[in-house]
Amino acid sequence: MIFVGTDIIEVKRLRETLEKNGSRFVGKIFTPEEIAYCSGKAEQAMHYAGRFAAKEAVKKSLLSYDSKKLIPLKNICINRRDDGAPIVKIQNSDHTVQISISHTRDYATAVAVLEIK
């Protein structure tokens, strides 16, 4: 069975949150690996927004499978393979979730697919 989650966020909204709550917000939502990746980018808000949308999409796919499975966003890590493709690591979980992230200057979106055999 396949479970899908999707999310979209305005980059402007995330940029405003970063300006207002900065490191408190980042530390609550993102892993050290994600922070290192996004903070090294010229358009940090765009990359944080992409990862935020990805985390939300992953969470929605997991909730579609098991509505009682509440996972904090910080337990979902969006990394990159050597070729640049995004990969999902979920703390204390053996689920495999495929993710696709896309962003423009204004919006970031992500689709997550969880396959349960």
C-alpha positions in Angstrom: 0.0 0.0 0.0 1.2 3.5 -0.8 0.7 6.6 1.4 1.3 10.1 0.1 1.9 13.4 1.9 2.4 16.8 0.4 3.1 20.3 1.6 3.7 23.8 0.3 4.9 26.9 2.1 5.6 30.5 1.2 9.3 31.2 1.5 8.4 34.7 2.7 6.5 33.2 5.7 9.5 31.1 6.7 11.9 34.0 6.2 9.8 36.1 8.6 9.8 33.3 11.1 13.6 33.1 10.9 14.0 36.8 11.3 11.6 36.9 14.3 12.6 33.6 16.1 15.9 32.8 14.5 17.9 30.1 16.2 15.1 29.1 18.6 12.9 28.1 15.7 15.7 26.5 13.8 16.9 24.5 16.8 13.4 23.2 17.5 12.6 22.0 14.0 15.8 21.2 12.2 18.7 18.7 12.8 22.3 19.8 13.0 22.9 18.4 9.5 20.0 20.4 8.0 21.1 23.5 9.8 24.7 23.1 8.4 23.3 22.6 4.9 20.8 25.5 4.9 23.0 28.0 6.7 25.7 27.5 4.0 23.3 28.7 1.3 22.9 32.3 0.0 19.1 32.0 0.1 18.8 30.2 3.5 15.1 30.8 3.9 14.4 29.1 0.6 16.3 26.0 1.6 14.8 25.9 5.1 11.4 26.2 3.5 12.1 23.3 1.2 13.2 21.1 4.2 10.2 22.3 6.3 7.8 21.3 3.5 9.6 18.0 3.1 9.3 17.3 6.9 5.6 18.1 6.8 5.0 15.9 3.7 6.8 13.0 5.4 4.8 13.5 8.6 1.5 13.5 6.5 2.4 10.3 4.7 3.2 8.6 8.0 -0.1 9.9 9.6 -2.0 8.6 6.5 -0.6 5.2 7.4 -1.1 5.4 11.1 -3.0 8.3 12.5 -1.6 7.7 16.0 2.0 7.9 14.9 3.0 11.4 16.0 6.6 12.2 15.1 8.2 15.5 16.0 9.5 17.4 12.9 13.0 17.3 14.4 13.0 13.5 14.3 12.6 13.7 10.5 15.9 14.6 8.8 16.1 15.6 5.2 19.6 14.9 3.9 21.2 14.6 0.5 22.7 11.7 -1.3 26.1 12.2 -3.0 24.3 13.0 -6.3 22.3 15.7 -4.5 18.9 13.9 -4.4 17.1 14.3 -1.1 16.8 11.4 1.3 14.7 11.0 4.4 16.0 9.6 7.8 13.4 9.1 10.5 14.7 8.7 14.0 13.7 5.4 15.6 11.8 4.2 12.5 12.5 1.6 9.9 10.1 3.2 7.3 11.4 4.2 4.0 10.0 7.4 2.6 10.8 8.8 -0.9 10.8 12.6 -1.1 10.8 15.2 -3.8 11.4 18.8 -3.0 11.0 21.8 -5.3 11.3 25.5 -4.6 11.3 28.9 -6.2 12.0 32.2 -4.7 8.4 32.4 -3.5 7.3 28.9 -2.7 8.7 25.5 -1.5 6.8 22.3 -2.0 7.4 18.6 -1.3 5.8 15.3 -1.9 6.5 12.2 0.2 5.7 8.6 -0.7 5.6 5.9 2.0 5.3 2.3 0.7 4.2 -0.4 3.1 4.4 -4.0 1.9 
